[in-house]
Amino acid sequence: MKAKNIFVLSSLALLGLTVTTASIKSNNPLETKAGASHIVQFGKSYNSKGISGYTNSWSVNCNGIKYNLENWNNNNNEWDYVKAGSKSSDSVATFSTTATFANPIENIVFTFDTWNTSNVSSTTLYTATDSSFKENLNSKSLSFKQGNNTVEIDNSTSDLFYKLEISIKKTSSNGPIKLSKVIFNEVNQSLLAPTNLSFDNSSKTLTWDAVENADSYELTVMDETTMDDKVYTTTTNSYDFSSFADDTYYVSIVAKDSTGNYSNSVASDTTITIQTSGPKLTSITYEGTPKTQYVGKAFDYEGLTFTPHYDAENPNPEEILGSDINWPDLTENMTSITGTYRGIDITINPIEVKTDVIESIAISGDMTNKNYVTGQESFDSTGLIVTGTYSSGETKDVTSESTFTFEKTPGEVGATTGTSIKVNAEYNGLTASKMINDIMISEAIVDTITSNDLSQSGTGYQQFNDIKKNDAIYSGIAIKNSDYIQLNNKYNAGIYSKKQGGIIKKINVEWSKGTNSLDIYCKNTPYSKGADLYGSKEQQGTKIGSLKSGSNTELDIEGNYHFIGLRSNEGALYIKSITITYVSDTAATLAEYIMESDTNGQCTTKFPVANDIYQMLSEEEKAKFVSSASDETIANAVARYEAWAISLNVTNPYEAYNATSGALISLKQDKNNIVFSCLFGVISIATIVGFCLLKRKKA
């Protein structure tokens, strides 16, 4: 019976009827409604302007409808989503409508690709009859999680404006809330499903309660034996099946209005059995003890067997499974349950029904980000999963509603190449802990550039060269003033790094005056001149974002970039100081740099940088890079790095490289052995052939 029910569902869906598994039950209508949807998206095609910070007001326009946003970042239109939440201070992000919809809104669906509950103080949806949200204001507190969140609108009318407000705590990194889509679903009035379906086998008549505003009813009847279906129409709330042969039939009924339309109406489904001869089913008994049941769950009939009884001897009694019987929903204080099969009731008595409560939680998964700097205020719990176990044995992901805490901050732990930290999770008064291993914490490397560092004299835009800060070296074109650096998008003006100082994590700007924007570019090959910042995309690198004078002072840089370029977006900029924060590379990030692309000429462009990164590694990380044969990524990177060296006639790739002369410090015999063993111990003969071709094609 169950398999055939599934087939019926598919067949009825093809006929355009609205059916779900829950509707294969007598007297249980699906009272859902469907309507037009208004979809809000983000990106360059929709955003009113590019935003690079978390303190701006702007809007999106989708299908002619405007929506306002406050304190959301779109990364200068580079994202097809928006982020909210700042590590500078607490913030409130809002999303609101600027006009009313044609029809009342039934629900709103908010899609969050990232939602960290521990960062959120409160989430509220406001409705009002004016766009300033003062008239007839109502509010509804919400609890969101990662993924789709549907908010039902109570007492919806067509004159309402909507505003979502999220209060976000100061965070360890910007943008813990990531919103990618909003859908407003209008109410589209439809006819309800027929209720109280009842079949009288003696008169062969199926009856149901009349549906308000229904002009007629359409019945789709499927024969269980042949699985053929036919459609019948009646203007009354009953149908005579006396002309049908003895058999079991699946019946779906939908109400139609005076226009004959039922596209938005809901079907009710039932099963009827017509029998005029032979043994008739009179009762059903059961054996076994029912399990403990839980409120809101489907009746669990595991362990019960069902036996049919007839009014005469039946040589072929039917097999009845618990899944063939229509059971009502379990409710509190229920002591028995009565199901129905082919019009025959069967009562299970007694039963025990309990409230399903969460009994324990556990943390699984691993932290996505394991690399931190000592200046960060907290660790990031992204990647960890909290699972709740309920008294029924059911498990549920409760990550989005859980609060994570760490026993120490990165600063309290201190710089380390590998350690473990304890993370705690709390949900509904329950707690769980987990040790997270392989946490790497680096000392922040901070370079600050001011006008005092510029070497030129005189007035006008001039070239300055080789400002050394820690390990990085910067050059550029600018005007040197007494207390600020002046840039412009003319004269190829800008500041860029010629030698890397580690992985760039953040840039801070202290402004002197003005309102224009500074564009930030990053890449993994050195800049050679100011014109690179105005050249091709390859010369410029990846545009990370912009900082607006007087508004934005800080930008986090995601990804493992080693070189930075700064230029005016348009007009003059007046900058007191520029601070660039780096973290040290590791064997893993060096391997990532070597393997991230495969382009012509990479031997000459990337080997010097890779060699420089290697020289700056700690002795422990150098050893990991050279000898991590068990790590496939590092092993492949070592093989490629050494192939580059062969192509450039470099004797020992592990000594400091002079990019101008190609010279290296004298070779040691043991390093030769390392190179030889890596080439023939880490990679296959086929790989060696590939690198030989690499020497010819990509040198």
C-alpha positions, 0 to 999 in steps of 0.5 A: 500500500505504501509504495502505491501511495507514493506512486499516486502522489507522483501521478496526482502531481503531474495532473497539477494537483497540490498533494503532499505525503501528509495529505494521504489521509482522510479528513486531513486537508492541507490548508496552505496558500500560494501567491506571487513572490518578490525576490531580493538579490544583491550584486552589481546589477541590483545595488545602488552603489558599491560599499566597502565598509559596515557603516553605510546606507544604500539600497537595492532595486529588484524588478522595480521595487526598492529596498533600503539597507543600513550597515551592510557591506557589498565589497564594492559590488564584488559580492552577490551577497551582503555582510553585516557586523563589525569588529570595531564596535557593536552595530545594528544592520537593517533591511527594509521595504520602501513601498507596500506590496499589491497583496498581503504578505504571507511569509518572508524567507531570509537566506543566510549563508552564514549566521553566528548566533553568538554574535547576535544580541537580538533579531526583530521584524517590524511592520508599520503602515508608513515607511518611517515605521512610526504608524501602527508599529508592531514587532516580532522577535525572531531566532534565525539560523544558517540557511533559509528562515521563513517568517510567517506574517500574522494578520497581514494586510496590503498596507504594510512596510517591513523592516528586519533589524539585527543587533550585532555584537562587536566581533573578532572579524568583520561580517559574521552575518552573510545574507544572500537572498530575501523572498516576500511571498504574497497571499493568494487567496485559494479555496480550502480542501474538502474536509470530513471525507466519508465513504458509505459502502452500502450506498457506494457514496463518498461525501464531504463538507461543502467548501465555502465559495466552491462552485464545483468539485473535481475528483481524480480517481485511480484504480489500485489494480490497473493504476489508471486514473480518470477525472470526474466533476460534480456540483454537489459535495458527494459522488456516487460510485455505484457504477464502479467495479469492486476494487480499491480506489485512490481519490483526490478531491479539489474545490473549483471556483465559479471560473473553474479555476483550482490552480491554487486550491488544495486537494484532499485525498482518501482511499475507498474500497468498493465491495459487493461480494465475498468476505468483507473486512469487519475489524482489525486487531493488533498484537505487541506493546506500543513504544513510548510516543512523543508529542508532535511526532508520527505514531511509531507502530514498530513492534506491532502486528495487525490482523484483519478479520472478515464476515466470512472465511477468507482464503487470502487475507490481506497483509496490513502494515502499520504504514497502511493505516492512517494515524492522527497526530500525537498530542499531549495527554493522549492515552490511546490512538485510533487509526483507520484502514479502509473505513475500519477503525483500530484503537491502540490502548494504552499508549504513553505520550511524552514531550520530546525534550533535549537531553544532551549536546555534543560538538563535532566537526573542526574549525575551518580557520586555524590560523590566527594572529596574537592581536585577534580578540577571539577564535572563530567557531565556523566549522563546528557543529552542535548536535542535540540528542532528544529523549526520543532518540532523534538528533537535531543540528542546533549549531545556529542556536548555540553559543560558543566560548573559548577558554583563551584568546589568541593573545592569551595563548601567544604565538605558537606553531601548533597547539590545542584549545578548548571550545565550549558550546551551550544550548538550552542550559546544556553544555559540551566541550571539545579540544581543537588541535593544530591551532597556529598563532602568529605574531602580527607583523606591522608596517606603518608608512607615513610622510616621514618615510618618503625620500623625495624632496621638492613639490609635485608627484615624485617617485620614492623608492625602497621604504623598508619596514620589517621585511617588506619593501615599498615604493611609489609615486606621491607628494610628500607633505609635512604631515600627510601623503598625497595620492591621486589617480593621475601621474600613476600615483600610488604605493606598492610593495616590491618585496613581500613581508608575509601574508597580508591580513589587514590595512588601516588608514588614518585620514588627514582630510578629503572624501575620496576613496583608496582602492586596495589591490593584492597579488602574489607577484611583485609590483614594479612601478606605479603604472602597474596599478593602472594597467591590466587586471594581471598587473593590478592584481585582485581588487580587495576593496576600497576605504573612503576618506572620513568614513572607513579606516580598516579593511580585512584581507581574506586569502593568502596575498603577499604584495599590496598596491594602493591608489586613488579611485578618483581625485586627491587623497590625504593620508596621515598613515598607512598600516599594513598587518602581516602574518608569517608564512608556513610550509602550507602557505608556501606550498599553496603559493607555489601550486595556486596557478600554472602559467607560462613564465612562472619559473622567473616570476614565482621562484624568486618570491617562493625562495624569499618566502622560504628564507623567512620561514622558521626553521621548523616550517622549513623542515616541514616544507622540505621533508613532508612527503606524507603531505601531498600538497607540500610534496607536489609543491617541493617537486614543482619548486625544485623543477623551477630551480632546474629550469633557472639553472639554480644549483640549490633552491634552498639558499638565498637567491639573488634574482638579478644575478641568479647566484646562490650561496655555495651548495652543500652536499647534504642539500644536493642529496635532499634535492635528489631524494625529493625529486625521485622519492616524492614524485613519480616518473610521469611527474618528472617528465611533466616537469621536464616539459615544464622547463621547456614550456614555462621557463 
